[in-house]
Amino acid sequence: MMNGQSYPIRLPVEWYTKNPVGKHPEISGITGKKIVIVIDKKFSFFEKIIVKLFRGPKTLERPLDDMNSLFWELMDGTRTFDEICDIMDNTFHERIAPVSERLEASLTNFINLNLAVLVEKKVHSS
C-alpha cells in the first residue's frame, strides 16, 4: 500500500489529448479529453534495418480510457494521491470503486512503464 500523502507525477513523455470530452471535474487545466501517450520504440540494430526497410512505425501510441485519462491529467505533482482519489471518486462514483485500489494499480502500471513517479514533496506549479 502506498503513502496517500505522496504526490504522483507524470514524467516528461510525449502525449496529447483528443476528443471527445468525458466526465471531469471543473478544475483549471483539466480538459476531460482522452489522453494518448506516445512512446518511442527501442530497436536493436537488426530491428532498425527491418523497420526502415518496411517503413514501420518508430513510436507506439497508447490511448487511455476516460478514467486513466483524468488520472493522467491530475498527476501533475500538485495533488496528493489521496486528493486525486477524492476527485476521482467524486467524478466517477461507483464506476471507480474501490478508488484507492484501482488508482494504485494504475499508478503502479504507469511507474513500471517509466511514465510516472511518486514523490514525497509537492511540485510547485508556476
N, C-alpha and C positions, 0 to 999 in steps of 0.2 A: 504494500500500500504506500503510495507516495504522499509526501507532505502537501497538504492542501494550501499551505501558505507560500508555496513555491510559485514561481512565475514561468509558465510555458511561453516559449518564444520561437517563432519560426526562423529558420536560418535563411541567409540570403540566397535563395534559389529563384530561378525564373518562374513566374506564374502570372496568370491573367484571369479576368472574370469574363463570363459570358452569360447571356440571358437564359432562362427567364429569371426574374426576381422571385425569390421564395420568401417564406415566412421569416421575419427577422425583427429584432428589437430596434427601436428608434434611438440608435446610438451613433454619434458622429463617426464617420469613417467606415461604417458597416453598411454594405450595399445589399446584402441578401442575394447576390448573384452567385451562380455556380462558379467554383474555382477549378482551374485546370493548372496542374503543376507540370512544368517542363523539365525533364531530367535528361542530361547528356548521357548518351550511352558510352560505355568504355569498351574499346575493342582491342583485341590482340593484333599483332602485325598482319597475320593472315586474314583475320576478320575485316580489317580496314580495306584490304585489297578487294575482298568479295563485296563489301558494301559499296565501294567506289565503282566496281565493275557493274553491279546490278542496280546502282543508284538507290540504295536502301536508305532509310531514314537514319539520321545521326542523333535524333532525340526521341524520347518517349514522352507522350502526353498522358498524364494521369488525371482524369476527371474525378472530382469528389462529389459525393451526394450532397443534398441540401444541408444535412446536419453537420457533416465534416467540413463543408464549405464555410458555414457560420463559425465553427470551432476554429478553422484556419484564420479567418479574419480577426477573431477575438484574441488569438495568440500573438499579441504584439509586444508582450513584455510589460504591459502596464496593469494587467489584471492577474490576481492570484488564480490558481486552479479552482479554489472554492468559489471565487466570484464568477468565474466562467461557468462553473456548474450551475450556479443560481440563475444566471442569464439563460443558459440553455434549457434548464428545467422550466423556467417561466415562458419560454418561447415554444417549446415542443411538448411540454406536459408529459402525458403517459407514453408518447411515442419514443421518448428517450430514457424512460425508466428502466433500470436504475441508473440515474445520470452519472454518478461518480465512477461506477464500474465501466460504463460504456466509454466515457471520455478518457479514463485511464488506459483502456485498451487502444483507443485511437491514438492517444499521445505516445504510448509505447511503440506503436507501429510507425508513427512519424519519426520518433527518435531512432528506431532501428534502421530506417531508410535514410538517415542523416538529413532529415528535413526540418527537425526541431530539436531544441534542448530545453532543459528545465533548470532555471537559475534561482538562486536564493534571494536576490535583491531586485527591486523594481527597476526596469529600464526607463529612464527619463525620456518622455516624448518631447519633441521640440515644437 
